[in-house]
């Protein structure tokens, strides 16, 4: 087996899974659906704050993590957070909530946390970017000892969202006081909805070239692998099962056979549930992705 083929064969695929009943329960769910890697919320994503993790929570988390070959584990920040907000109260609350997420990651030994940059609420992208930079600087200072890396997620460009262009993420990183703690999460559905082509070899390569030119492929530390219910450039974030949306299987075949991204964990955020025959949909999507890897 060539070196490139070996790297492709060793790719790690996973899904965002529930922490209902305790963060440690995600490992059993990961085993059940066949995850190599994993993404979780570190607290209830519908709440601004949560009770501290108990010693028992952390002990059980560490024990189960040692017993499963599931790596890396990546966190996703609470959806309520909006670091781009022009509203002072919302912005401060978001900073506090995100700092709490980062601290919880550090306690669990999770190295990376994915963050949606947020919405500027109509005041303009430049103001929104400035707000995000200020917030990230403050969070990094408050969590200086954690070592947790912040992954800015590409967004669909919907409404007043920041992050629909690679240039937005590049500017945030360039202006941040702690750029080494900031990287990128590449979401296939979001990027496609924002207007970046992924379905053809030419379009895919053009998109990766743009990503590399603005933020650098080495900063891509996680890939959200989602098909899209809506067409190219729709600016609408609606995830679909792999191969059943407007991206189609060809886009994912290009992605999982790109040796430049072979070491980047690939995480599903597709709809949950079972099919008519009772088969887990995460399990089916993971199997489909693995079959696309060239042998």
HELIX and SHEET records of a PDB file:
HELIX    1   1 UNK A    3  UNK A    9  1                                   7    
HELIX    2   2 UNK A   23  UNK A   25  5                                   3    
HELIX    3   3 UNK A   26  UNK A   33  1                                   8    
HELIX    4   4 UNK A   55  UNK A   66  1                                  12    
HELIX    5   5 UNK A   88  UNK A  108  1                                  21    
HELIX    6   6 UNK A  125  UNK A  142  1                                  18    
HELIX    7   7 UNK A  166  UNK A  175  1                                  10    
HELIX    8   8 UNK A  179  UNK A  181  5                                   3    
HELIX    9   9 UNK A  188  UNK A  193  1                                   6    
HELIX   10  10 UNK A  201  UNK A  214  1                                  14    
HELIX   11  11 UNK A  217  UNK A  219  5                                   3    
HELIX   12  12 UNK A  248  UNK A  256  1                                   9    
HELIX   13  13 UNK A  259  UNK A  261  5                                   3    
HELIX   14  14 UNK A  281  UNK A  292  1                                  12    
SHEET    1   A 9 UNK A  13  UNK A  16  0                                        
SHEET    2   A 9 UNK A  37  UNK A  40  1                                        
SHEET    3   A 9 UNK A  73  UNK A  76  1                                        
SHEET    4   A 9 UNK A 112  UNK A 116  1                                        
SHEET    5   A 9 UNK A 149  UNK A 153  1                                        
SHEET    6   A 9 UNK A 182  UNK A 187  1                                        
SHEET    7   A 9 UNK A 220  UNK A 225  1                                        
SHEET    8   A 9 UNK A 265  UNK A 268  1                                        
SHEET    9   A 9 UNK A  13  UNK A  16  1                                        
SHEET    1   B 2 UNK A 227  UNK A 228  0                                        
SHEET    2   B 2 UNK A 239  UNK A 240 -1                                        
END                                                                             
